[in-house]
């Protein structure tokens, strides 16, 4: 997030510390090989991707203001769009050759609220799934896309954007105020999820279940 990098007194030092501690953190668990986590090593190694039961999970470096420079901001936004498109296209290519099952949904991890400064990213990725200036989906891409982020520090889910009815916006609580959420994906041959308590929420009619695991510590 911005507090780890671009909003630090010295952004270069902030980035070095973030990268040294978090880029490649998944290698601390043996399960990372089972998930097949891949990073965009040559361009933005902080961006990663993996899939579970036909749902693609990917991350992009999308932070809130301030800008380090307009040039850096624009370049990173374009790289994030390219990365998202590559991840979707690579998965679909694996579907074509029989290596993967159908793409059932996409979850995007990032930091920033969908503020004006980062809206170009969302406009760019919308064109991956939908024909420009229409509400028509491209072949095989009428699927739920969930943007999972922090920044606002209050748990909130917004669905059914008027220009993109498969888009879901999920903001998590402040990390100091609540436990990490749990995200579950329904198996390909399993029924969709139902909620089991007041702290669980469904996305895409139950394809994905989000569990706040008790909600705020103060509750």
N, C-alpha and C positions, 0 to 999 in steps of 0.2 A: 504493500500500500504506500500512499504518499508519505506516511510517517516513517517508513523504513528507507525512503530514498529521496524523492524530489522535494520533499518538504523538510529535509534535514538541514542543519546549519552548513554541512559540507556534503552535498549530494553524492560526490564521487566516493567518499568514505562510506556513506550509507549504503551505496550500491555494492561496494566491495564486501562489506560485512554481510549484506543480504545474500549475495551470490555464494559466498564461501560457506554459509550455514544452510542454505535452502536449495540451491541448485544441485540436484542429485541426492536429496535427502531420502528419496524412496529406496536407495540401495541399502539403507539400514534394516530393511525388512526383506526376507527372502521372497515374500509374495509378489514383489515387484516384477520378478521374472515371469510369474504366472499371468499377471495382468498384461505383460508385454508393453510396459510404459516406454514411450519414445519421446525424445526431446529434439527440438529444432537446433541441433548443436551448432551448425554453421552460422546461423543468423541470430536467434534469440533462445539461448539454452534454457532460459527460465520458462519457456512455453513447452508444455508436454501434452501427450495424448495417450489414451488407452480406451478399450471398449469392454463392456460387460453385457452379455445377453442382447446384443444388437443395439445397445445404447452407447453412443460415442461421448466420452468425457475429454474435454480439452481445456487448456488454460491459455489466457492471453495476458500480456502486460498492459493492463488498462487501469491507470490510476487517475485520481482527481488532480486538480490544480495544486500548486503552481506549475507552469511550464518551465522546464530548464531552458529551452529555446523553442521557437515555433518550428524550426527545421527538424529538430529531434522529435517533437510531438507529431508532426505530420508523417515523418518516416516510420515511427513506431506504429502509428495508426494503420498505415498502409501495410506494414509487415504483419500486423495482427489479422487484417482482413485476408491477406494472402495465406497465412498459416491456417486460418479457419477453413478457407476454401480447399486447401491442399488436404487437410485432414478428412473432410467430407468426401472429396473426390477419390482419395486413396482407399477409403473404406468401400465406396461404391465399386471401385475396380476389383477389390477383393470379393465382393458379392458376385460380380460378373464371372469370375473364374472359379466360383464355388468354395472359396476359402472362408467366407463369412456368410451368416444369414442376413436377411433383410435389415436395413437400417430402420430402427424403430423410434429413435429419438436422439437428441443432442443436448448435452449439458455443458455450459461454458462457465469456467471458473475465472473470476477476475476480482478487482477491488472496487472500482468506482461505481457510484450511483449513475444511472443513465442521465447525466446532466448534459447541458447544451454542448460543453466542451468535448464530450466523447460521442455525441450522436453520430458523427460521420462513420464510426465503426459499425454501428447498428444498421445504418443505411447500406453500408457496404456488404454486410453479411446477409441482409434481407434478400439481396439480389442473387445470393447463392440458392436460396430456396424458392423464391417467387420471381415471376417475370416482372421486370421493371415497370413501375407506374400502373400496375394492375393488382388484382387480388387473386391471380391465378398461380397455382403452385407448379413448379417444374416437375418433370416425371420422377416419381418415387420419393419426392421430397415434401409431401404433405404430412409432415411429422412434427411432433412437439419439440420446440427448442426452448430450453430453460437457461436463463442467465442467473447464476448464483454468485452473490457478491456481498461485500460488507459496506463500509463507508458511512451509512446512515445510522448504524448501531441500534436499530429497532427492527425486530422480526416483522416481515411483511411479505405477502405474496400478491402479485398483480398479474392477472391473466387476461387473455382475449383482447389484445391490443386491436384497436379499430382498423389498423392498416396491416395487421399480421396476427390473425386469430389463433395461430399455433404458438405464439410467443408468450413465455411466462417469465416474470421477473421476481426473483426470490432474494430478499435481503435478510441476512442473519443478524442476530443480536451482537452487541459488543462482546468481544471475546472474554473480557474480564467480568462480565455480568451473567454469563450463561455458559453451559457446557457446549462442546462442539456438537453440531447437529449430526444425525445419522441419515444417510441417503441410501435407500434400497431400490433395486430394480427388479421388477417381476420377471421370472424366468420365461423363456420362449414358450414352453409348453405348460406354464402354470397360469392359474387365474390371476387377474389383476388384484392389487391390494385393496383392502378396506382399512379404515381407521379403527384402532383398538383403544385409543384414549384421546383426550382433548389436546394432547401435545403433538399429534400426528396430523399430517396434511397430505392430500393426494394431488398429484400433477398428472395431466393427460389421462384423466378418468381412472387413475390407479396404476398406470404403468410404473410410476415412480412414487415412492412414499418418503416423505421427509419427517423425521422425528426430532423434536426439540429436546427430547430426553429430560423432561421435567421443567423446561422453560427457565426463566430467570431464577438465579439463586435466591433472590429475595422473596419469591412467591411461595 
